[in-house]
Amino acid sequence: MDACAPTIRRLAGHDIANMRAMLAMMGDAFGERATYTAMQPDDDDLRRLLDGPHFMALVAMAGDDVVGGLVAYDLPK
């Protein structure tokens, strides 16, 4: 594997810092950083979200830096 190739992994409840980094990266990518970073849930809520069955966040990591991300969620009815 190329040393510069990003690694992909699913975030879990202990990945709060990487979740916040992904939100900031998405805000920059979409030109709406404040929308993605100004009113984030607190750490406990993010932990529950990441560990819950209805939400998945994948990040692309280059070393310690979040360089990409994907979020999917199920809206239960």
N, C-alpha and C positions, 0 to 999 in steps of 0.2 A: 504494500500500500504506500502511496505517496505520502511523505511526511507532512505535506501542506494540505492534504485532503481533509476536509472537515469530517468530524464524526457526528452521527445522528443518534440522539437518545431521547427517550420519553422522560419528562419531568415528573417528579413525585413530590410529596409534601415537604421533604427536606431541601428542595431546590428553590426556595423562595427568591434568593438573589438572582438566580438564572431566569426565573420567571419575570422578575422586574426588569432585568437586562433585555429580555426578549420584547417586553412591552415597549421599552424605550427605543429599541431597534426598529420595531414596527412603526412607532410614531414618527421616527425620522424617515423611514422608507415612504410613508404615506403623506409626509409633510404636515402631520398633525400631532406633534409630540405631546402637547398639553392634553389632548384628548385621551391619549394612552397612559399618561403618567400623573396627571394632576389629582385625580380622585380615585386612587387604587384602593382595593380592599386592604384591611390590616393583615398582618402575617398569619393570624389564626384562620381567617376566612380563606386566604390563599392556600394554606395548608389543607384545609378541608376540601376545597375545590380540586386541588391537584391529586388528592388521595381518593376522591369520590368516583363513583361509577359512571357519571354522565359527562365527564370532561377529560380531554386528552390534549396535552401540549407537547409537541416535538420540537427540539432545538437542534440546529447545526452548530457545532462548536469547532472553532479553530484555536487549538490550545485552550486557554481559559476564556476566550472571547465568544460571545454569542454572535453568530454571523447570519443566522437564518432561523425561521420558525414557522410552525404551522399549528393552528389551534382547531380542534373539532369538539363539538358538544352535542349531546342529545337533549332535546327539550321534551321531557316526559309530559304526557297528556293525562 
